[in-house]
């Protein structure tokens, strides 16, 4: 009887190890990937009932080697952030109507620009959620000003480059998170809708040499 029970437990353990994404995911370091995010908004005066998808607003994250690029596009505004983990430097490109601006940030400038995230603390909740096929752990991010928001990240994917400053201490890739605007009245949720591991063109990280006003 004891021997039989041992066989059953052994079979269960083997199944848990090789069972795939539904049970456990193998961690992998990723040097090329593209993540597309959908954007939804809650709490606006026009949409108090619930979340509203913003199809005209998109966000895309590119990872290649030591560099990352984050594109945020809205009907009225476009921002591109190119970050080099090796030099800890960023280039920020903004387009507002016909106006184009470029900013160059070293490590200190990047830190100063993201001062509100200094001292951020992530608290594990024990909750999980599956996003684009990956099991994500839910953590609550709390800022020094007392505000907080939810973040879901998968430890199964470890990007080779840093990307958003607020997530630099999380051991994985963020596939869903919240952001607050207008004194917290408006809450925007970014959720990954697709992730691919095809090679990212090097040209994605080229910095324009003209046409932009330096800020």
C-alpha positions as CSV (number, residue, x, y, z in Angstrom):
1,X,0.0,0.0,0.0
2,X,2.8,2.4,1.0
3,X,4.8,1.5,-2.2
4,X,1.7,2.1,-4.3
5,X,1.1,5.5,-2.7
6,X,4.8,6.4,-3.4
7,X,4.3,5.6,-7.0
8,X,1.2,7.8,-7.2
9,X,3.1,10.8,-5.6
10,X,6.0,10.3,-7.9
11,X,3.8,10.3,-10.9
12,X,2.1,13.6,-9.7
13,X,5.5,15.2,-9.2
14,X,6.7,14.2,-12.7
15,X,3.5,15.6,-14.2
16,X,4.0,18.9,-12.3
17,X,7.5,19.3,-13.6
18,X,6.8,18.5,-17.3
19,X,3.2,19.7,-17.4
20,X,3.9,22.9,-19.4
21,X,2.6,26.4,-19.0
22,X,-0.6,25.6,-17.1
23,X,1.4,24.2,-14.1
24,X,4.9,25.7,-14.3
25,X,6.9,27.6,-16.9
26,X,10.6,27.3,-17.6
27,X,12.4,30.6,-17.1
28,X,14.2,31.8,-20.2
29,X,16.4,34.8,-20.8
30,X,15.2,36.7,-23.9
31,X,17.4,39.0,-26.0
32,X,14.8,39.6,-28.8
33,X,11.1,40.1,-28.3
34,X,8.2,42.4,-29.1
35,X,5.3,42.9,-26.7
36,X,2.1,44.7,-27.9
37,X,-0.2,46.1,-25.2
38,X,-3.8,47.1,-25.4
39,X,-4.9,50.1,-23.4
40,X,-8.1,50.5,-21.4
41,X,-9.3,53.4,-19.2
42,X,-11.5,53.7,-16.2
43,X,-12.8,56.5,-14.0
44,X,-13.3,59.2,-16.7
45,X,-16.3,61.4,-16.6
46,X,-17.5,59.8,-19.8
47,X,-17.0,56.3,-18.7
48,X,-17.8,55.9,-15.0
49,X,-19.5,52.5,-15.5
50,X,-16.3,50.6,-16.3
51,X,-13.3,50.1,-18.5
52,X,-13.2,51.5,-22.0
53,X,-10.9,50.1,-24.6
54,X,-8.8,52.8,-26.4
55,X,-8.2,51.3,-29.8
56,X,-6.5,54.5,-31.1
57,X,-3.9,54.2,-28.3
58,X,-1.2,51.6,-28.5
59,X,2.0,50.6,-26.7
60,X,4.8,48.4,-28.0
61,X,7.9,47.2,-26.2
62,X,11.0,46.1,-28.1
63,X,13.9,44.2,-26.6
64,X,17.1,43.6,-28.4
65,X,20.4,42.8,-26.6
66,X,21.2,45.5,-24.2
67,X,18.7,47.9,-25.6
68,X,14.9,48.4,-25.3
69,X,12.5,50.7,-27.0
70,X,9.0,51.7,-25.8
71,X,6.5,53.3,-28.2
72,X,3.4,55.0,-26.9
73,X,1.0,56.3,-29.5
74,X,-2.2,58.3,-29.0
75,X,-4.3,60.2,-31.5
76,X,-2.6,63.5,-30.4
77,X,0.8,62.4,-29.0
78,X,3.6,60.0,-29.7
79,X,6.5,59.1,-27.4
80,X,9.4,56.8,-28.0
81,X,11.9,55.9,-25.3
82,X,15.1,54.2,-26.4
83,X,17.2,52.8,-23.4
84,X,20.7,51.4,-23.4
85,X,21.3,49.2,-20.4
86,X,25.0,49.1,-21.0
87,X,25.5,52.9,-20.8
88,X,22.4,53.5,-18.6
89,X,21.3,56.2,-21.0
90,X,18.0,57.1,-22.7
91,X,16.8,59.0,-25.7
92,X,13.2,60.3,-25.6
93,X,11.4,61.3,-28.7
94,X,8.1,63.2,-28.6
95,X,5.8,64.4,-31.3
96,X,2.9,66.7,-30.6
97,X,1.1,67.8,-33.7
98,X,3.9,69.1,-36.0
99,X,6.3,69.7,-33.2
100,X,9.1,67.2,-32.6
101,X,11.3,67.1,-29.5
102,X,14.3,65.0,-28.4
103,X,15.9,64.6,-25.0
104,X,19.1,62.9,-24.0
105,X,19.3,61.4,-20.5
106,X,22.3,59.9,-18.7
107,X,21.8,57.6,-15.7
108,X,21.3,60.6,-13.3
109,X,19.0,62.3,-15.7
110,X,16.9,59.2,-16.1
111,X,16.8,58.7,-12.3
112,X,15.7,62.4,-11.8
113,X,13.0,62.0,-14.5
114,X,11.6,59.0,-12.7
115,X,12.0,60.4,-9.1
116,X,8.4,59.5,-8.2
117,X,9.4,55.8,-8.5
118,X,12.3,56.0,-6.1
119,X,11.7,53.9,-3.1
120,X,8.9,51.9,-4.8
121,X,7.9,48.8,-2.9
122,X,6.3,45.7,-4.4
123,X,4.1,43.6,-2.2
124,X,3.3,40.0,-3.2
125,X,-0.4,39.2,-3.1
126,X,-0.3,35.5,-3.7
127,X,-2.7,36.0,-6.7
128,X,-1.9,34.9,-10.2
129,X,-3.4,35.6,-13.6
130,X,-2.7,34.3,-17.1
131,X,-1.8,36.9,-19.7
132,X,-1.0,35.9,-23.3
133,X,-0.4,32.3,-22.1
134,X,2.0,33.2,-19.3
135,X,1.2,32.8,-15.6
136,X,1.8,36.2,-13.9
137,X,2.1,37.0,-10.3
138,X,0.2,40.0,-9.0
139,X,2.1,42.5,-6.9
140,X,0.9,45.8,-5.5
141,X,3.3,48.7,-6.2
142,X,3.4,51.4,-3.6
143,X,5.0,54.7,-4.1
144,X,6.6,57.1,-1.6
145,X,3.6,59.5,-2.0
146,X,1.2,56.8,-0.7
147,X,-0.4,55.9,-4.1
148,X,-0.5,52.3,-5.2
149,X,-1.4,50.3,-8.3
150,X,-1.5,46.7,-9.5
151,X,1.2,45.0,-11.5
152,X,1.2,41.5,-13.1
153,X,4.6,40.1,-14.1
154,X,5.9,36.7,-15.3
155,X,9.1,35.4,-14.0
156,X,9.2,33.0,-17.0
157,X,10.6,35.7,-19.3
158,X,13.7,37.6,-18.2
159,X,14.5,40.4,-20.8
160,X,18.2,41.0,-21.6
161,X,17.7,44.8,-21.3
162,X,16.0,47.1,-18.8
163,X,13.0,48.9,-20.0
164,X,10.7,51.0,-17.8
165,X,12.4,52.5,-14.7
166,X,9.5,51.6,-12.4
167,X,9.9,47.9,-13.1
168,X,13.7,47.7,-12.8
169,X,13.6,45.7,-9.6
170,X,11.1,43.1,-10.7
171,X,12.6,39.7,-11.7
172,X,10.7,39.2,-14.9
173,X,8.6,40.8,-17.6
174,X,5.5,42.9,-16.8
175,X,2.5,41.9,-18.9
176,X,-0.1,44.1,-17.2
177,X,0.0,47.2,-15.1
178,X,-2.0,50.2,-14.1
179,X,-1.2,53.9,-14.2
180,X,-3.1,56.8,-12.7
181,X,-3.6,60.3,-14.1
182,X,-5.5,63.4,-13.1
183,X,-4.9,63.0,-9.4
184,X,-6.0,59.4,-9.5
185,X,-9.4,60.1,-11.1
186,X,-8.4,58.3,-14.3
187,X,-6.8,54.9,-14.2
188,X,-5.3,53.4,-17.3
189,X,-4.5,49.7,-17.7
190,X,-1.9,48.3,-20.1
191,X,-2.4,44.6,-20.9
192,X,-0.2,42.6,-23.2
193,X,-2.1,41.3,-26.2
194,X,0.7,39.6,-28.1
195,X,4.3,38.7,-27.6
196,X,6.7,37.4,-30.2
197,X,10.4,36.3,-30.0
198,X,11.4,37.1,-33.6
199,X,14.6,39.2,-34.2
200,X,14.0,42.9,-33.7
201,X,15.5,45.0,-36.5
202,X,18.5,47.0,-35.4
203,X,17.1,50.0,-37.2
204,X,14.4,50.3,-34.5
205,X,17.1,51.7,-32.2
206,X,18.5,54.3,-34.6
207,X,18.3,57.9,-33.2
208,X,17.2,60.6,-35.7
209,X,19.9,63.2,-36.4
210,X,17.7,66.0,-37.4
211,X,14.1,67.3,-37.5
212,X,13.8,67.4,-33.7
213,X,14.2,70.2,-31.2
214,X,16.5,69.4,-28.3
215,X,15.0,69.7,-24.8
